[in-house]
């Protein structure tokens, strides 16, 4: 491995090889075509704990609807959450919205340029601050996300992602190494290059060491220990689909409107606060003849085995867990709401909501046509 204290020439060579590889191998991602700090901030927030492919699908719709920081700040929270649907970890959307409002109201709409200032905003952590400041403004601050951590641990021969791996001390060593390897002349490109390497070459499993630009510097070269993974746990839950019809007065005979019952998750829960979902059934075991749908849905390290049944309007009180805010929502409007991913999936499979692509939802935001964004 490169001796960082004694061999500045080797460090310079490492930077050159990594940047050269990035120039020829980087993926063409929508946010990389922009130098706008706001666009980079949105993309980097979406990318935390979410697959790039999922972000690619939703980033453009979000950006089309909220092209500037002020447009995001002025938007209703419900709409921000609806456009975030499918990305998961909705707290990020809440905090992004809150930070945009803070910047619009207190800072005249000008996003700070320095990493230290960015970190003072609600919900912006070290990673996002470093990414925005280095990519948009060329500040020499190193990013350390999961990909960077894995690459550097393998290069240095440290055991990453393990509870035995050293905790805070290891984290400190990784940040120190990232800071010393960072190219001060091109910090934004260097940060993106090492993250890209972790995402595409030095993958968690089966790293492609033969084509890796850091091969000559790497101690482990694929012979690393795999980090321990927390075991998945399982839970059985059940939700009810309750649909009713209502006659809406009109010019002649009026028209029939179909509505679905949705419940809002409390604002103080840690998972998907404020999102809308189907009512939870008191009894998770649904008799086979009543089972309308069964599916598996994973959230973090939990596999949910989900049973879905029809609940008639008269049975809602006795069969479901009551107490939260509920609303009968016209089916034509439901998919444009801030639904949980599971609810969106169930309504789509039950053919209760149509599914135009996410970017159509953004374009047609003033219409009541819903959009499926699985
Ligand atoms: S040589 Fe292999 S293990 Fe080392 S950084 Fe490259 S891909 Fe990762």
Boltz pocket constraint, residues with backbone or C-beta under 6 A from the ligand:
constraints:
  - pocket:
      binder: B
      contacts: [[A, 151], [A, 154], [A, 155], [A, 201], [A, 202], [A, 203], [A, 207], [A, 208], [A, 209], [A, 210], [A, 212], [A, 213], [A, 214], [A, 215], [A, 218], [A, 219], [A, 220], [A, 221], [A, 222], [A, 223]]
      max_distance: 6.0
